[in-house]
Amino acid sequence: MNRAISDFHYSNPELSAVEGKQALLHTLLYFDIFHYPLRLPEILQFSNQVTDHETGQQWLQELIDAGTVFQIGEFYLLNNDPGLCARRIAGNRQADVLLQKAKRIGRFLYRFPFVRAIGISGSLSKGYADKNADIDFFIITAQNRLWIARTFMHLFKKLTFLVGRQHYYCMNYYIDETALSLDEQNIFTAIEIKTLLPVAGAAVMDRFFRQNGWANDFLPAAAFRQQEQDEPGRMYFKKFNEWLFRKNIGQRLENFLMRLTRNRWNKKEEKGKKNMKGFEMGLISGIHFARSNPGMFQEHVLQTYRQRINAIERKEKNSSGKLFPL
């Protein structure tokens, strides 16, 4: 996650101490859903309010004194559990290794027809990976060619099952260039956008970030990330197939593949089929987007987050302001 962090912070002079501490606590609440302790710069980066390092540190100390937050070494968390810190450190080390592989794979996937941008998403984009980690990718395709691109890529993925590498090719979220602005505008999606690591297609990815500037309302201190490498070259396979499936023949194939894929996924959902991790399989899709939704993961995270905020607010009400002392 530290790669998503900039050193730019500024104070909001109108922010009260109570509001500031609530914002910091809400950030810790969100990441606690994933059992992930945070460092001070990360708390400030992913807070919905902006404050400086010194003030943030003071407010966290007051939350520690109130028994609401714990500090173990450089990490802040809601449970006094050193095991969570050790888990995070091990996961960060594993991510450092896996991230290099993910960048190579992402740049390879960019060579598929009609792919216009690729980004690493999921836990790896936040700098964490366990021993069974997947590599998740966010993919932007050419206008009205999403389903052709997706089919090419998933036909290739079927080959990876033969060598047990399918978890390196989790292509979970597709949009095309006509659907760059996401409808799901919430804290979950905002964090996913702000931690998304572009690996190819920088110009299109920059357009995507500009179209989703609403994420700044949730995370005003977090910067959109930039692509670190030059674009891949010599993409003859990509260019030939884009020429082959141009105009009417491409549109007819696009429509056919969309209907075929959606019918297959509807049958999977009706049968209650599960993926390799035991979650019920689901695909949310339209003409210009397709994303997997195993076990309604996003909805579960948001519901858990709301429940925890509500619990804190009830506790604060019953404690007569002791959680957020002035």
N, C-alpha and C positions, 0 to 999 in steps of 0.2 A: 504493500500500500504506500510505502514511503516514496515511491516513484511518482505518485500522483500529487505530491505535496509541493507547493511553491512556498517561498519565504515571504510572500506578500501578505501582510495583515495591516489592517487599519482599524481604529476604534470608532465605534458608533457612540457619539457623546450623549445621545438620548436614551441609551440602553441602561435600564436600572439594574442594580445588583441582583434582584430577585429574577428578573427576566433573563439575565445573563447566566445565572446558575441553573435555571430551568433548561435553557438551551443546551448547556454543556451536559447536563444530566440526561436530556433526551437523546443526545448523540451516543452517550455510553449505553443507554437503554437499547438503542437500535442495534449496535454492534454486539451487545450481550446476547442477542438472539442467536448469533453465530458463535458464541463463546469466545469472543475476540477482544482481548484487552487493547487499550489504545495508549499511545504516547501523547503528551501534551500538544505538540504541533498537529497531530492527527485529529484530536478533539476539536481544536480551533478550526481546522480545515473543513471538517464535516459538520460543523454547527450551522444552524439556520440563522444565527446572529454573528456579527463580526466584532471581535475584540482583540486587543493586543496580548502579547505573550505574558507580560507581567500581571495584567488584570486577570487573565484566564487562570494563571497559576494561583493567584490569591483566592479566587472563587472556588477553585477545586480544593484548596486547603480548607476552606470553610466547610465544604461538603464533607471532607474527610473528618473534620472535627465534629460534625453533626452525626457521624456514623452512617452517612448515606453512601459514600464512596470510599474505596480502599486504594492504597498505593502500595505496589510491590515493585521495588526497584524503579525503573523508568516508566512502568505501566500503571494505568488507572483502570479500575474495574469495579463492578458492583458486588462481587463475591470475593471474600478473602481467601482465594484459592491459588497458591503458587503454581499448581499444575496447569492452570490456564495460560500462565505466562510461558512456562516451559513448552507447552503445546504450540503456542504462537511462534516462539523462537525457532523451533524445529520446522514448522510449516514455512516460515520465511526462508530458511536455508534451502528447503526442498524446492520452493518456488524459484529461487535464484537459478537453480539448475534447469528446471523444467521450462522456464521462460525462454531460454535460448532456443530450445527445441520448438516451442510454440511459435516463435518469430519465423523460423525456417518453414514450418508447416503453413503458416498464414500466407507467407509470400509465395509458396507453391500453389496454394488454393487460389490466389489472385490470378493465376494463369488460366483458370477455367473460363470458358466463354461467358461473356456478358457480366462478369464480376467487375464491379467498379471500385469497391473499397472493402477492406478487411480489417477488423479490429479484434484484439483478444479481450474477452469479457470474463464474467464469472469470478470465482475466488482468485484465480491466477492473476487477473488484472489488478487485484488488490494486494498482491505480494504474498499470497498464502497458497500452499498446496500440501495435502497429506499424501500418504503413500499410495492411495487409490484415486488420486485426483484426475479429473477430466481436463481436457483443454477445450474451452468453449470459445466459439467464434461468432462475431456479429458481422453480417454480410450485407452490403448494398449492391444491388444489381442495376443493369441498364433498364430503362423504362420499358414496361410490358415484356420483359424477358426473365422475370424472376423464376418462373416455374421451369423454364428450360435450364437456367443456371443451376437451380436446386437439384434437378434430376441428374444432370451431368455429375455434380459433386457427390450426390448420394449413391449413384452407381459405383463411383470410385470407392466410396466408404465401404460398400459391401465387400470389396476386396480386402480391406484392412481387417475384417473379421477373421480371415484365413490365417493371419499372423498375430492375432491378439492385440492389435493396435487401434481398435475402433474408438477407444476412449480418448485418443489423441485428436480425433476429428469430430467433435461435437459441434455441428453447425446448427445452432439452436434458433437463431433469429435472423430472418431475411426481411429486407424492405427493398423496394426499388426507388429509383430517383424521383418518382412522383409522390412518394410518401415519406419524405425525410422528416417531417414534423410528427412526432409521436403523440398519439391521443392520450396515453397513460401518463398523466402528469402528476406524479406523486414522489415521495421520498425514495422509494425503492428504485424507480426508474431514473431519478435524478442522480443517485449514487452510481448506478450502472453507467450512465452517460459520462459522468465526470471522471470515472476510473477507467473507461474504455481506452485501450492502448492501440492506436492505429499502427498497422504494419505495412500497408500498401494502399495506394489510392488516396493520397493526402489531400488533393484538391476537393474530391467528393466528400471526404470525411470532414473537411473544414466547413463545407456547405451544410452538412448534417449538424454540426455543432452550432452553427449560426441559426439554423432553423429551430433548434431546441434551446434557445437562450432562456426559456422559462426555468431551466434547471438552476439558474443563478438565484432565483427566488428562494429555492430550498437550500442551496449551498453557495452563498455569496462569496466565500473566501476560497473556494476550490477552483482551480484553473482547468480548462479543457486541456487534454494532453496532446502532444505533438508527435508526429511520426519521426523516428530517429534515423531511418535509413533512406537511401534513394530508391526510386521505383525499380522493380524488376525489369529486365530487358529481354529481347528475343522471344516474343510470345507468338510464334507462328501458328501453333495449334489453336490458340484463342482467336487470332485474326481470321484463320480459315473458316472455323465453325461459325463465327459471327457473320462472315460473308455468306456462308451456306444457308443460314437460317434467318436471312434478312427478309423484310417485306412480308408478303402474304403467307408464304409457306411457314415462316417463323411464327406469325400470329396464330395460324391454325394449330400448329404444334403446341404453342403456349397454352391456348385454351383447352386443348385435349389433355395435356399433362396436369393442368390445374384440376380439371374434373376428375381425372383418374386418381390423383394423389388424395384429394379431399374425400372421395368415396372410400378409398382404402383406410384412411384414418377414421372415418366415421364408423366403419365396421370394427376397427380395433377398439374404439371407445365403447361401442355397444356391447362388445364381448368382455369389457373390463380388463383388457390386456395390460400387463405391467412391463416396465422396462427392466434393465438388469439390476437396478438399485431398488426394485420393489415398488416404485411409484406407478400409479395408473397413468397410461399414456394419453396425451391429449395434444391436439394441434389447433391453435387459433389462427385462422387464415382468411384471406380475401384476395382480390385480384393483385394487389400491390404489396402484400405482406404475408408472412407466415412465421409463426414462432411456436415452438413446443411449450407445453405447459404441464409438466409432470407433477401430478398431485396438487395442482393449483398452487404452485410454490409461492408465486408473488402474492397471491391473495392471502395465503397462510401467514407470510411474513408481515404484511400490513395489518392483518387482524391481531396478530400477537403484539405488534408494536403499539397499536391503539389500546389494547387491553392493559399493557404495562404502564402506558402514560396515564390511563384512567386510574389505575391502582395507586400510582404515585400521587396523583391529585387528591384522591380520597384520603390517603395517608397524611398528606400535607394539611388538609382541612381538619382532620381529627387531631393533629399534633399542634394546632394553633401556631403554625408558622415556624416550627422548630427545624423543619427540613431545609428551609431557605432563610436562615437568619440574616438580618440586615447588618 
